[in-house]
């Protein structure tokens, strides 16, 4: 997925579209991550590790005959 050279928003509310399209931050390339990107990525990995642990424990309990 590539970034559009000139991103534009076309909403049915003209003032909102104009304000979003005239935002000065769109003139710059994003060089750093958003401040919430790292915590959410870390949280996702922790959540996936927890799901994998739960699945592993269920499989081990069924093999041992306890559950």
Secondary structure by P-SEA (a helix, b strand, c coil): cccccbbbbbcccaaaaaaaaacccccccccccccaaaaaaaaaaaaaaaaaaaaaaaaaaaaaccc
